[in-house]
Structures are given as structure tokens and as C-alpha cells.
Amino acid sequence: MHSDYLNPVIRQLRDQQVRFAPREKKIEQVTQAERLLAELDPRRIYPYEYICYRITNYRPESYPDLRLSGQEASHDLRLFVEDVSDAAGVPAEAAGEAVLTVEELARRFSVSTKTISAGGAKG
């Protein structure tokens, strides 16, 4: 499990899903988080309620004033997807596309693994 979440509330959501969600629900939430990740604009600000709802289909009452930048949410959602996928026992081969390790990505793009872990290239 990753410990370098930028926002502890997203890490807390991860912890809840890893501990309590059935495997099928974890897989569903990973898919929903990946979909949201593809839609996030790093320049926008997102309410936590929106992020949580898009992943879980549940509107939380906790943290009503919490806002995350698109950049912060993207970083943490990448970690969420990886952690919850691991907890669900989803093999990399099931992704339906090539899955590379951080080390493989770093070699491919001639950057450090730290750069990849921090969110990679900005576009």
C-alpha cells in the first residue's frame, strides 16, 4: 500500500474500501476511479464529495468543505487505483492493455522513478 497520498482523506477512503468492500465492488470502484482520473483537469478544484461519489456512488457527509486540486486528486487517484487493484487481487494482465512498472516507465522515458511516482510529465 502506498503511503505517499497528498490528501489523508483519499488515503482514508482507500483504507475503507480495502478493508470492507467485497472484491467485485473494489474492481468496480477501480474502474470508476480510472474513468474519473481520465476526466480530471489539473487546473480545476474538485469537492471531495464529487470525487467520492464518482468512485463509490455514495455522497459522504464528512468533509463537506474539502476541496482538492485536479493535480492533487490525480496523484491520489493513481495511488488509489493501484492500491485497491492490489487488494482485489487484479493481475496486471487483466488490465486489457500493457502495464509497465515504474522502473520500466522510467527507462522508457529516460526519467527518474521519482518523477514517475510524482505524476510524470505535465501536459
C-alpha angles and dihedrals in degrees: 000000000000119000098186099085112146093215120045091208092064089048088051090052089051091051092051094049094046093050103038113019117094116242094258091052091049091053091048091050092048089054091048092047091050090051091050091046090057090053101046119112110213090214095056130083118231129198113237088231089063094048093047092047093050090053102037106019085235126114108218121216092204120090097016092170098044114121127182129197115240088245093053092045092049092052093049095042091055088055091044091053092050095045097045091044089053091048090051091051094239108167117223089241089065092065092089091228140057113297117200130191120239088254092052091049092049091052093045094052098031094238134120123270087241090061091052092048091049092059103280125235120004116230 
